[in-house]
């Protein structure tokens, strides 16, 4: 895994706000729905993985102290020396060495007869759209006999940050034979550069032109389940929230709503004709738009 500070292009002493701004800028630039360049999706995943560490105070502290080793599943700072000596790859970006973990689950003593193996907990980072639509992600683990195995993790629609997916019988084996424990995958959801989730509702800021704001009209708006046509009323104001029913997060047979937040934009032009048109619009204001602006 690359150094997350290098990935986001920030200094190691950067504060949380600087890191957040750098992440959002890069996420918008490299989001595969916006950037069609080859490798954009992989770059986007790398950016999310970096922010997953630097956006969390504790994970950032652990990275600063222990580096890449801190991202490994089951990492224990008090046992850092033994983990660093294992020399295996980190978490879901590579593989899990179950042999390294057996000692922490099976201490001393011997229990006669078969018993169920211990559950193993790991984390999987997914994007917001996957939680909205549902889907499947794969992970690669290493079995105690050295085999590598790829497992598919089903992500239910409506999954949330911190939610768990249990894979029956995919955990650690017991000593002396018996059924394996379960693999419990804890989900970590990254921010989306355009969408915001609020419970089961979604919020999307949509830019429109000055003419569309004044005259109204019909615009195309992307949603997680496909484009829709949205009718704007004449004179729509910036910040107006328009509700689209049933286009939010699907969960247990019901769906939240999508709220489209209107943001009129002005052209970045100093062309005389544009300025003349703007001056004509200025005449339409009957009151000072900042009259009530007081601190």
C-alpha positions in Angstrom: 0.0 0.0 0.0 1.3 3.5 -0.9 1.8 6.1 1.8 -1.6 7.7 2.3 0.0 11.2 2.7 1.6 10.8 -0.7 -1.7 9.6 -2.2 -3.6 12.6 -1.0 -0.7 15.0 -1.5 -0.7 16.4 2.0 2.0 17.0 4.6 2.3 14.7 7.5 1.5 17.6 9.8 -1.7 18.5 7.9 -4.8 19.1 10.0 -8.1 17.2 9.5 -9.7 20.0 7.4 -6.8 20.1 5.0 -6.9 16.3 4.6 -10.7 16.3 4.0 -10.4 19.1 1.4 -7.6 17.2 -0.4 -9.7 14.0 -0.4 -12.8 15.6 -1.8 -10.9 17.4 -4.5 -9.2 14.2 -5.7 -12.3 12.1 -5.3 -14.2 14.4 -7.6 -11.3 14.4 -10.1 -10.9 10.7 -10.2 -14.5 9.4 -9.6 -15.1 6.8 -12.4 -18.5 8.2 -13.1 -16.8 11.5 -14.1 -13.3 10.5 -15.2 -13.2 8.0 -18.0 -9.4 7.8 -18.2 -7.9 4.3 -18.0 -6.9 3.6 -14.4 -9.3 6.2 -12.9 -11.2 3.6 -11.0 -8.0 2.2 -9.4 -6.8 5.7 -8.6 -10.2 6.4 -7.0 -10.0 3.3 -4.8 -6.5 4.2 -3.8 -7.7 7.7 -2.8 -10.5 6.2 -0.7 -8.2 3.8 1.0 -5.8 6.6 1.9 -8.7 8.7 3.4 -9.9 5.7 5.3 -6.7 5.9 7.3 -6.0 9.7 7.5 -9.7 10.6 8.0 -9.8 8.5 11.2 -7.8 10.0 14.2 -6.9 6.6 15.7 -6.0 4.9 12.3 -3.9 7.9 11.4 -2.1 7.8 14.8 -1.4 4.1 14.3 -0.1 4.6 10.7 2.2 7.4 11.9 3.6 5.1 14.5 3.6 1.6 12.9 3.2 2.3 9.2 1.6 -0.3 6.9 1.6 -2.9 9.6 -1.2 -1.1 11.4 -3.6 -1.8 8.5 -3.3 -5.6 8.9 -6.4 -7.4 10.2 -6.1 -8.1 13.9 -3.2 -5.8 14.4 -2.2 -5.4 18.0 0.2 -2.6 18.9 1.3 -4.4 22.0 2.4 -7.3 19.8 3.9 -5.3 17.0 7.2 -7.1 16.9 5.6 -10.5 16.2 3.3 -9.0 13.5 6.2 -7.3 11.8 8.1 -10.5 11.8 5.4 -12.3 10.0 6.0 -10.4 6.7 2.6 -11.0 5.2 0.5 -8.6 3.1 -2.0 -6.1 4.6 -5.8 -6.8 5.1 -8.1 -6.6 2.1 -5.5 -5.0 -0.1 -3.8 -8.3 -0.2 -4.3 -11.4 2.0 -4.9 -12.6 5.5 -2.4 -15.0 7.0 -4.5 -17.2 9.3 -1.4 -18.9 10.7 -0.3 -15.5 12.2 -3.7 -15.2 14.0 -4.0 -18.7 15.4 -1.8 -18.0 18.4 -3.9 -15.1 19.5 -7.1 -17.2 19.4 -5.8 -20.5 20.8 -3.6 -19.9 23.8 -2.7 -22.9 26.0 -4.6 -25.9 27.2 -6.2 -28.8 25.4 -9.8 -29.6 25.0 -10.8 -33.1 24.1 -13.2 -33.7 21.2 -14.2 -31.4 18.3 -15.2 -27.9 18.9 -16.2 -25.0 16.7 -13.4 -22.7 15.5 -13.2 -19.0 16.5 -14.9 -16.3 14.4 -12.5 -14.0 12.6 -13.4 -10.3 12.1 -12.0 -8.2 9.2 -12.9 -4.9 7.6 -13.9 -4.2 4.0 -14.1 -0.7 2.6 -16.9 0.0 0.1 -18.3 3.0 -1.7 -21.6 4.7 -0.9 -23.2 3.6 -4.2 -22.7 -0.1 -3.3 -24.6 0.4 -0.1 -27.5 2.0 -2.1 -27.7 -0.5 -4.9 -26.3 -3.6 -3.1 -23.8 -5.8 -4.8 -20.9 -8.1 -4.2 -17.2 -7.6 -3.4 -14.4 -10.1 -3.3 -11.6 -10.7 -0.7 -8.6 -13.0 -0.8 -7.6 -14.9 2.3 -4.9 -17.5 3.0 -5.9 -20.7 4.7 -3.8 -22.4 7.4 -2.5 -24.9 4.8 -1.2 -22.1 2.7 -3.9 -22.1 0.1 -5.2 -18.7 -1.1 -9.0 -18.5 -1.5 -11.2 -15.8 -2.9 -14.5 -15.3 -1.2 -17.4 -13.2 -2.4 -19.0 -10.9 0.2 -22.6 -10.0 -0.5 -23.4 -6.4 0.3 -27.2 -6.0 0.9 -28.9 -2.8 -0.3 -29.2 -0.4 2.6 -26.0 -1.5 4.3 -24.5 1.1 6.5 -21.1 2.1 7.9 -20.2 -0.3 10.6 -22.6 -3.0 9.5 -21.5 -6.6 9.4 -21.8 -9.4 6.9 -21.3 -13.0 8.3 -19.8 -15.7 6.1 -20.7 -19.0 7.7 -17.9 -21.5 8.2 -15.2 -19.3 6.7 -13.5 -18.4 10.0 -10.7 -20.1 11.9 -10.5 -23.9 12.2 -10.3 -25.4 15.7 -7.5 -27.6 16.9 -8.2 -31.3 16.6 -10.9 -30.9 13.9 -14.4 -29.7 14.0 -16.4 -27.0 12.2 -14.8 -23.7 11.4 -15.9 -20.4 12.9 -17.5 -17.6 10.8 -15.8 -14.8 9.0 -17.4 -11.5 10.1 -16.8 -8.7 7.6 -17.3 -5.2 9.1 -18.2 -2.6 6.4 -16.6 0.8 6.2 -18.3 3.2 3.8 -16.4 6.0 2.1 -17.8 9.4 1.3 -19.1 10.1 -2.2 -18.0 13.3 -3.9 -21.5 14.1 -5.0 -24.0 12.2 -2.9 -24.7 12.5 0.8 -26.6 9.8 2.7 -28.9 10.9 5.6 -30.5 7.7 7.1 -32.3 6.2 4.1 -32.5 9.5 2.1 -29.9 10.8 -0.3 -29.0 14.4 -1.1 -27.5 15.5 -4.4 -26.4 19.0 -5.3 -27.2 19.8 -8.9 -25.8 22.9 -10.7 -28.1 24.8 -13.1 -27.6 27.8 -15.4 -28.9 31.3 -14.6 -31.4 31.1 -17.4 -32.8 27.8 -16.0 -33.1 29.3 -12.6 -35.0 32.3 -13.9 -37.2 30.7 -16.6 -37.5 27.2 -15.2 -37.5 24.1 -17.3 -36.7 20.4 -17.4 -33.3 19.0 -16.6 -31.8 15.5 -16.5 -30.6 14.4 -13.0 -28.5 11.2 -12.4 -29.7 8.9 -9.6 -28.2 5.6 -8.3 -31.0 3.8 -10.2 -30.9 5.8 -13.5 -31.4 9.3 -14.9 -34.7 11.1 -14.3 -36.2 14.3 -15.7 -36.8 17.0 -13.1 -39.0 20.1 -13.7 -37.7 23.3 -12.3 -40.2 26.1 -11.3 -39.5 29.5 -12.7 -37.5 31.6 -10.3 -36.1 28.7 -8.3 -33.6 29.8 -5.7 -30.2 28.4 -4.7 -30.5 25.9 -1.9 -34.1 24.8 -2.9 -34.5 21.1 -2.0 -36.7 19.2 -4.5 -37.9 15.8 -3.3 -37.9 12.8 -5.6 -39.8 9.9 -3.9 -38.4 6.4 -3.8 -35.0 7.3 -5.3 -33.1 7.0 -2.0 -31.7 3.9 -0.2 -33.6 0.6 -0.7 -34.0 -1.4 2.5 -36.3 -4.2 3.6 -38.7 -3.6 0.7 -39.0 0.2 1.3 -37.0 3.1 -0.2 -36.0 6.5 1.0 -36.2 9.6 -1.0 -33.7 11.7 -3.1 -33.4 15.4 -2.3 -32.1 17.5 -5.2 -30.5 20.7 -4.0 -30.5 23.4 -6.6 -27.3 25.4 -7.1 -27.4 28.1 -9.9 -24.0 28.8 -11.3 -22.7 31.9 -13.2 -20.4 31.7 -16.3 -16.7 32.4 -15.8 -16.7 35.1 -18.4 -16.1 38.8 -18.6 -17.3 39.1 -22.2 -19.0 42.5 -22.7 -22.3 40.8 -23.9 -22.4 38.7 -20.8 -21.8 41.7 -18.6 -24.6 43.6 -20.4 -27.0 40.7 -19.8 -26.0 40.6 -16.2 -26.7 44.3 -15.8 -30.1 43.8 -17.2 -30.8 41.0 -14.7 -29.5 43.4 -11.9 -32.4 45.7 -12.7 -34.9 43.0 -11.8 -33.9 43.0 -8.1 -36.4 45.1 -6.2 -34.6 44.7 -2.8 -31.1 44.4 -1.6 -30.3 40.6 -1.4 -28.0 41.3 1.6 -30.4 43.5 3.5 -31.0 40.9 6.2 -27.4 39.7 6.4 -26.2 40.5 9.9 -23.8 38.9 12.3 
